[in-house]
Amino acid sequence: MWSIKRRTLLMIMEASKSSYPKEFGAFLRAYKDVIYEIAVLPGTIQGDHHTIFLMYTKPIDFSIVGTVHSHPPSGVRIPSDEDLHMFSNTGPVHIIVGYPFGEGDFTAFRRDGREVEVRVI
């Protein structure tokens, strides 16, 4: 089962609030099954309905296990077809956060788009 450090989740929520009304996006770092940090890629493009990662700036880093991005302003935390495509290529766990970006306003997904539990520690 995946876990995320509370401070990391709060950092994600604050970054999402700061980016609002544009999307926030980053990569997740984990040790074993504990997500402990985010990695923001240089040149990431934030839009009203998209985040574009410049994948050539992604470091070779085996601690990167997936992605996180926000879904403003709707707060709907259901992956789009584009999200599912990204999930399938970028790691085993992905998080979508939604407005109003509180501690419980996130949903995690597997690479195939099925929900997975992520415990806050």
Residue, then its C-alpha position, 0 to 999 in steps of 0.5 A: m500500500w502507498s503512503i504519503k508524508r503529510r508535509t508532502l501532501l500539504m506542499i502539493m496542496e499549497a502549490s496547487k492553491s498558488s497555481y490556481p486557476k492554472e493546473f499545478g503538476a509535478f513528479l512524486r518521489a518515494y522510498k519503498d512505498v512512502i511518497y516523501e517529496i515532489a520534483v518540479l521539472p524545469g520548463t513545466i507549462q501550466g494551463d487552465h486545463h493542462t500541465i505539460f511536462l518537458m520530459y527531456t528535463k526529467p532526471i534519471d531518478f529511480s525514486i520517481v514513482g509517478t505524477v501529481h497534478s491539480h484539476p482546477p477549477s472544477g475540483v473533479r478528480i477523475p482522470s481524463d484520457e490524456d491523464l491516463h496516457m500520461f499515467s501509463n508512461t510515468g510510474p505506478v502511482h498518480i495523484i489528482v488533487g481538486y479544489p479547494f485543495g484541502e488535505g482530503d481533496f485528492t484521489a490516487f490512481r494506478r497506471d491503468g487508471r484504477e483508484v488506489e488507496v494512499r494513506v497520509i502519514 
